[in-house]
Every structure is written in structure tokens, then in C-alpha cells.
Amino acid sequence: MSDGIKIVMLWGLPLAILIVFLFEFGLRWRFGFGNPLVYIANPNIGYCLAPNQDVWRFGNRIVINQYSMRSEAIAPQPDEKTLRLLLLGDSIANGGWWTAQDETLSALLRGSITNAVVSKSLTPYSQVEVLNASANSWGPRNELAYVQHYGMFGASVLILLINTDDLFATAPTSVQVGRDRNYPDRKPPLAIVEVIGRYLIAQDPIPELQQVQAERGDRVGKNLEAIRQIQTQTMETHSQFLLALTPLLREIDEPGPRDYELEARDRLFVLTQEHQIAYLDFLPVFRALESPDALYRDHIHLNGDGNAVVIEHLNCGVLDLLPNQKSF
């Protein structure tokens, strides 16, 4: 065996191990790979973020509390000096990996309501909490199941934030947990393994999920009924209910929502009128702005500017529902 081959064998393996180690370290330190949020299955909700997580992804901190909320740990019920609100929604409310913990809608709304309420000496509150019960791709039936399972946590106001697609959401299911790379149920052994699985290997279809997504019947009616039941639950706990609907980006420009979306929107509006639901439709709000397309990070999710517009209107909507709001 030549000296050159001996040198390669002597130093090649340690060098390869060093390169892999540095690559692994870089993926973890720079992007947070190897430490994704994990999910748990639930027979009624479908799935939730696993409780008690604190991770960094792409430079953003993500905290999940003991109740699978994107919020810090909370007491089961607020004390008498705390005004508690519950924000219920999907990825728009959650913020996903692209939103830092202190830039989520719940965090921004907490600051806005605090300025409006706590700063006034006439109110009994010394602090505000905005709980964020949300997960990617939840629809009204997932959200109803969440509050049926966990309750209202003593919230004075429940804010249900949905988007147009949610009116057509399918029934809750957990078949994607641990099988879809976007819903892992455990941490990968290495960041490199996660990157390979996420970006270099094609995702196999999940037959059971395809069956759920092909749900027949009146999906809109089922989701409207879930919204009505969420309102009923808030009434039973003497809380207030605020419903907000954000549009898809393509709905803002002409020709606007498609015919089936217009029909679903009309049915939603009728529901809010029949059951006296406080309702914020952001489609006319966004259309009234000079550059509404600048509010979006993609076709459905809002960026910081879009969140600011939503917060401005949610703030007013919440204050209108709070008892003794005239003193605020």
C-alpha cells in the first residue's frame, strides 16, 4: 500500500466526520433544522401542536404552552385583575415558523389592548393576556373541537379568525401526524436527516388523507354549524364572540371571489345576522387600501403590514364587546 493511500485512509475519515459535524452544526444553529415543532394526534380535534415546546426555526422563537397554544405557560383561569382573550384560528393566527413569538397576532393584539385598557385608570385590569389556540390548516370543526375539549380558559372574548378557504375545510383528521413531513410526531435524529427528508425526498401521498380531502356533502354548512356552536359555547360561559374573516390575495383584485366563494360568504353573512354574531370581513377593508397586495407574504398569509391592519380592526372589535367599554 502506497504512502499516499495510507495518508488518505488516515485523515480521510476524520475529515469527513468533521465536515458532517460542521454541516450539522450549521443547519441547527443557522436554521433550526433538527428541532422542528412536533404534533400529537387527537381523536376529536384531529391534531394539535405537542405541548411544552420551545424551539428556534429560521431565526424565530416559537413557544407552545401546556395547552398546545402558541403562548407562554398560563394559569387555567385568569385572576380578577387580568383581562383574558382567546384567539382561535389556523396558520394565520399561529404565525408559523416565519413569525417570531412577539410578532404573532396574539402578541400584537395583547400590546394593542393593553394600551387601550390597562393604561386607563378607570378599568379594573392590570394586565392583558391573549391566548393563541391555533395550528396549521385547522378549520372551524377543529377549532370547535379544541374549545369543547379544553374550554374557554376564562376568556372574556373569544376571537375566531378564519380565512375564505376555511369555509370549505374538511373534517378533523389525524392521519397526517407522523406521516406528512409537515406534521412530524418526533424529532429527527439529525438536522441533515430532516433536510434530506424535507427537500430531497418526494412526499408520498397518504391515501386516507386523500379520502378525507374528498369529503362530500355540504362542507360549508358543516363549518357554519361549527361556528354557530363556538358562539353557543361562548354564550354558555358568559363570554363574547367575535368572528373575523380574512380574504385570499386573489379575492382582492377583479374579478374578486369566485362564485362558490361568494355563495359561501353570503351564507356566512346570513349566519352572523341570524345569530347576532359580531363580524369583521377584511375583504372590503383590504380593498380600500392603496396597495393591498403588499399585505401578504403569499396567497393566503399576511406579513407584518397585513397583521397591523388586522390588529387595528380587531382592537376596535374587542373593545366594543367588553363590558363597560365606554369607560375605556
C-alpha positions as CSV (number, residue, x, y, z in Angstrom):
1,M,0.0,0.0,0.0
2,S,1.5,3.4,-1.0
3,D,2.1,6.2,1.4
4,G,-0.5,8.3,-0.4
5,I,-3.2,5.8,0.2
6,K,-2.2,5.4,3.8
7,I,-2.5,9.2,4.3
8,V,-5.9,9.3,2.7
9,M,-7.1,6.5,4.9
10,L,-5.6,8.0,8.0
11,W,-7.0,11.5,7.5
12,G,-10.0,11.0,5.1
13,L,-12.4,9.5,7.6
14,P,-11.8,12.1,10.4
15,L,-12.0,14.9,7.8
16,A,-15.3,13.6,6.5
17,I,-16.6,13.3,10.1
18,L,-15.5,16.9,10.7
19,I,-17.3,18.2,7.6
20,V,-20.5,16.4,8.5
21,F,-20.3,17.8,12.1
22,L,-19.8,21.3,10.8
23,F,-22.7,20.9,8.4
24,E,-24.9,19.5,11.1
25,F,-24.0,22.3,13.5
26,G,-24.6,25.0,10.8
27,L,-28.0,23.6,9.9
28,R,-29.0,23.6,13.6
29,W,-27.5,26.9,14.5
30,R,-28.5,28.9,11.4
31,F,-31.8,27.4,10.5
32,G,-33.0,25.4,13.5
33,F,-33.2,22.1,11.5
34,G,-33.2,19.0,13.6
35,N,-35.6,20.6,16.1
36,P,-39.0,21.0,14.4
37,L,-42.3,21.6,16.1
38,V,-43.9,18.2,16.7
39,Y,-47.6,17.3,16.7
40,I,-49.8,15.0,18.6
41,A,-53.0,13.2,17.3
42,N,-56.3,13.9,19.0
43,P,-59.4,11.8,18.2
44,N,-61.7,14.9,18.1
45,I,-59.5,17.9,17.3
46,G,-57.5,15.9,14.7
47,Y,-54.1,17.2,15.8
48,C,-52.5,19.8,18.0
49,L,-49.0,21.0,18.5
50,A,-47.4,18.9,21.2
51,P,-47.4,20.8,24.5
52,N,-44.4,22.4,26.2
53,Q,-42.2,23.2,23.2
54,D,-39.7,26.0,22.9
55,V,-37.8,26.0,19.6
56,W,-35.9,28.3,17.2
57,R,-36.7,28.0,13.5
58,F,-35.2,30.3,10.8
59,G,-34.2,32.8,13.5
60,N,-37.7,32.9,15.1
61,R,-38.6,31.6,18.6
62,I,-41.7,29.5,18.8
63,V,-43.2,28.7,22.2
64,I,-46.0,26.2,22.7
65,N,-47.5,26.0,26.2
66,Q,-49.1,23.2,28.2
67,Y,-52.4,23.5,26.3
68,S,-50.9,23.3,22.8
69,M,-51.2,27.1,22.3
70,R,-48.7,29.3,20.7
71,S,-48.4,31.2,24.0
72,E,-46.3,31.2,27.2
73,A,-47.5,28.9,30.0
74,I,-50.7,30.1,31.6
75,A,-52.9,29.5,34.6
76,P,-56.1,27.6,33.9
77,Q,-58.1,30.7,34.8
78,P,-57.2,34.4,35.0
79,D,-57.2,36.3,38.2
80,E,-59.6,39.2,38.7
81,K,-57.0,41.7,37.5
82,T,-56.3,40.0,34.2
83,L,-58.3,40.6,31.1
84,R,-58.0,37.3,29.1
85,L,-58.8,37.0,25.4
86,L,-58.7,33.7,23.4
87,L,-57.6,33.9,19.7
88,L,-58.7,30.7,17.8
89,G,-57.5,30.1,14.3
90,D,-55.2,28.4,11.8
91,S,-51.8,29.2,10.4
92,I,-52.7,32.9,10.0
93,A,-53.3,33.2,13.8
94,N,-50.5,30.9,14.6
95,G,-47.9,32.7,12.5
96,G,-45.9,29.5,11.7
97,W,-42.1,29.4,11.6
98,W,-41.9,32.7,9.7
99,T,-43.2,34.7,12.7
100,A,-41.3,35.4,15.9
101,Q,-43.2,34.8,19.1
102,D,-43.5,38.5,19.9
103,E,-44.8,39.3,16.4
104,T,-47.7,36.9,16.3
105,L,-51.2,38.4,16.0
106,S,-51.9,37.4,19.6
107,A,-48.8,39.2,20.9
108,L,-49.6,42.3,18.8
109,L,-53.2,42.3,20.0
110,R,-52.1,42.0,23.6
111,G,-50.0,45.1,23.2
112,S,-52.8,47.0,21.5
113,I,-55.5,46.0,24.0
114,T,-53.1,46.7,26.9
115,N,-52.5,50.3,25.6
116,A,-56.3,50.8,25.3
117,V,-57.4,49.2,28.6
118,V,-54.7,48.9,31.2
119,S,-53.4,52.4,30.7
120,K,-56.9,53.7,31.7
121,S,-57.1,54.1,35.4
122,L,-60.9,53.6,35.3
123,T,-60.6,49.9,34.3
124,P,-60.1,47.1,36.9
125,Y,-57.4,45.3,34.8
126,S,-53.7,45.4,35.5
127,Q,-52.7,43.1,32.6
128,V,-54.0,41.6,29.4
129,E,-53.5,38.0,28.1
130,V,-54.2,36.9,24.6
131,L,-54.1,33.2,24.3
132,N,-53.3,31.7,20.9
133,A,-55.0,28.4,20.2
134,S,-54.2,27.6,16.6
135,A,-52.5,25.2,14.2
136,N,-51.7,25.0,10.6
137,S,-54.7,24.0,8.4
138,W,-57.2,23.9,11.2
139,G,-60.8,24.7,10.1
140,P,-63.9,25.6,12.1
141,R,-64.5,22.0,13.1
142,N,-61.0,21.6,14.5
143,E,-61.4,24.9,16.4
144,L,-64.8,23.9,17.8
145,A,-63.3,20.6,19.0
146,Y,-60.5,22.4,20.7
147,V,-62.8,24.6,22.8
148,Q,-65.0,21.6,23.5
149,H,-62.0,19.7,24.8
150,Y,-60.2,22.5,26.7
151,G,-62.9,25.1,27.4
152,M,-62.7,28.8,27.3
153,F,-59.9,29.4,29.9
154,G,-62.0,32.2,31.5
155,A,-61.6,34.4,28.4
156,S,-63.9,37.5,28.3
157,V,-63.8,37.4,24.5
158,L,-63.2,34.6,22.0
159,I,-61.9,35.7,18.6
160,L,-62.3,33.2,15.8
161,L,-60.1,34.2,12.9
162,I,-60.7,32.3,9.7
163,N,-59.9,32.8,6.0
164,T,-62.1,32.1,3.0
165,D,-60.6,28.6,2.4
166,D,-61.7,27.6,6.0
167,L,-65.3,27.8,4.9
168,F,-64.5,24.7,2.8
169,A,-62.4,22.9,5.4
170,T,-62.7,19.1,5.7
171,A,-63.5,17.2,8.9
172,P,-60.7,16.9,11.5
173,T,-58.3,14.0,11.0
174,S,-55.0,12.9,12.5
175,V,-53.8,10.6,9.7
176,Q,-51.1,13.1,8.6
177,V,-49.5,13.1,12.1
178,G,-46.1,11.3,11.8
179,R,-46.7,10.6,8.1
180,D,-46.7,14.0,6.5
181,R,-43.3,15.8,6.9
182,N,-45.1,19.0,7.8
183,Y,-46.7,17.2,10.8
184,P,-43.9,15.2,12.5
185,D,-44.6,13.4,15.7
186,R,-40.9,13.2,16.8
187,K,-37.6,14.9,16.4
188,P,-35.3,13.6,13.6
189,P,-32.0,12.1,14.7
190,L,-30.0,14.7,12.8
191,A,-30.7,18.1,11.1
192,I,-29.2,16.6,8.0
193,V,-31.8,13.8,8.1
194,E,-34.6,16.5,8.3
195,V,-33.2,18.4,5.4
196,I,-33.0,15.3,3.2
197,G,-36.5,14.2,4.1
198,R,-38.0,17.7,3.6
199,Y,-36.3,18.8,0.5
200,L,-34.7,15.9,-1.4
201,I,-37.2,13.1,-1.0
202,A,-40.7,13.3,-2.6
203,Q,-43.6,13.2,-0.2
204,D,-45.7,10.0,-0.8
205,P,-49.5,10.7,-0.9
206,I,-51.4,9.5,2.1
207,P,-54.5,7.6,0.8
208,E,-56.5,8.1,4.0
209,L,-55.9,11.8,3.8
210,Q,-56.9,12.0,0.2
211,Q,-60.2,10.3,1.2
212,V,-60.8,13.0,3.9
213,Q,-60.0,15.8,1.4
214,A,-62.6,14.3,-0.9
215,E,-65.3,14.8,1.7
216,R,-68.7,15.0,0.1
217,G,-71.8,16.9,1.2
218,D,-72.3,20.4,2.3
219,R,-68.9,21.3,3.8
220,V,-69.8,25.0,4.0
221,G,-72.9,24.1,6.0
222,K,-70.9,21.9,8.4
223,N,-68.3,24.6,9.0
224,L,-71.0,27.3,9.5
225,E,-72.6,25.0,12.1
226,A,-69.3,24.6,13.9
227,I,-69.0,28.4,14.0
228,R,-72.5,28.6,15.5
229,Q,-71.6,26.1,18.1
230,I,-68.5,28.0,19.0
231,Q,-70.7,31.0,19.6
232,T,-73.0,28.9,21.7
233,Q,-70.1,27.8,23.9
234,T,-69.0,31.4,24.4
235,M,-72.6,32.3,25.4
236,E,-72.7,29.5,27.9
237,T,-69.6,30.8,29.6
238,H,-71.0,34.4,29.5
239,S,-68.2,35.4,27.2
240,Q,-68.3,37.5,24.0
241,F,-67.7,36.2,20.5
242,L,-66.0,38.0,17.6
243,L,-65.7,36.4,14.2
244,A,-63.2,37.7,11.6
245,L,-62.6,36.6,8.0
246,T,-59.5,37.4,6.0
247,P,-59.6,37.0,2.2
248,L,-57.3,35.2,-0.1
249,L,-55.0,37.5,-2.1
250,R,-56.7,36.8,-5.4
251,E,-60.1,37.9,-4.0
252,I,-58.9,41.5,-3.6
253,D,-58.4,42.2,-7.3
254,E,-61.0,41.9,-10.0
255,P,-63.0,39.8,-10.7
256,G,-62.8,39.1,-7.0
257,P,-64.1,35.9,-5.2
258,R,-65.2,33.0,-7.3
259,D,-68.9,32.2,-7.5
260,Y,-68.7,29.4,-5.0
261,E,-66.8,31.7,-2.6
262,L,-69.4,34.4,-3.0
263,E,-72.1,31.9,-2.1
264,A,-70.2,30.7,1.0
265,R,-69.6,34.3,2.0
266,D,-73.3,35.1,1.7
267,R,-74.2,32.1,3.8
268,L,-71.7,33.2,6.5
269,F,-73.1,36.7,6.5
270,V,-76.7,35.4,6.9
271,L,-75.4,33.3,9.9
272,T,-73.9,36.3,11.5
273,Q,-77.2,38.3,11.1
274,E,-79.5,35.5,12.3
275,H,-77.4,34.8,15.4
276,Q,-76.2,38.4,16.1
277,I,-72.5,37.5,15.7
278,A,-70.1,40.4,15.8
279,Y,-68.4,40.0,12.4
280,L,-65.4,41.6,10.7
281,D,-64.9,41.0,7.0
282,F,-61.5,42.1,5.9
283,L,-62.2,41.9,2.2
284,P,-63.7,45.5,1.9
285,V,-61.1,46.7,4.5
286,F,-58.2,45.5,2.3
287,R,-59.7,46.6,-0.9
288,A,-60.0,50.2,0.4
289,L,-56.2,50.3,0.9
290,E,-53.9,51.7,-1.8
291,S,-51.7,48.6,-2.2
292,P,-53.5,45.6,-0.5
293,D,-51.2,43.1,-2.2
294,A,-48.4,44.5,-0.1
295,L,-50.1,43.0,3.0
296,Y,-49.4,39.4,2.0
297,R,-46.4,37.1,2.3
298,D,-48.0,34.6,0.0
299,H,-51.5,34.0,-1.4
300,I,-53.1,33.5,2.0
301,H,-50.8,34.5,4.8
302,L,-50.3,38.1,5.9
303,N,-47.0,39.8,6.5
304,G,-46.2,42.4,9.2
305,D,-48.2,45.2,7.4
306,G,-51.2,42.9,7.0
307,N,-51.1,41.9,10.6
308,A,-51.0,45.6,11.6
309,V,-54.2,46.2,9.7
310,V,-55.9,43.2,11.2
311,I,-54.9,44.2,14.7
312,E,-56.2,47.7,14.3
313,H,-59.7,46.4,13.5
314,L,-59.6,43.5,16.0
315,N,-58.7,46.0,18.7
316,C,-61.8,48.1,17.9
317,G,-64.0,45.0,17.7
318,V,-62.8,43.6,21.0
319,L,-63.3,47.0,22.8
320,D,-66.8,47.2,21.5
321,L,-67.6,43.8,23.1
322,L,-66.0,44.4,26.5
323,P,-68.3,45.3,29.4
324,N,-68.2,49.0,30.5
325,Q,-66.2,49.7,27.3
326,K,-67.4,53.3,27.3
327,S,-65.0,53.9,30.2
328,F,-62.1,52.8,28.1
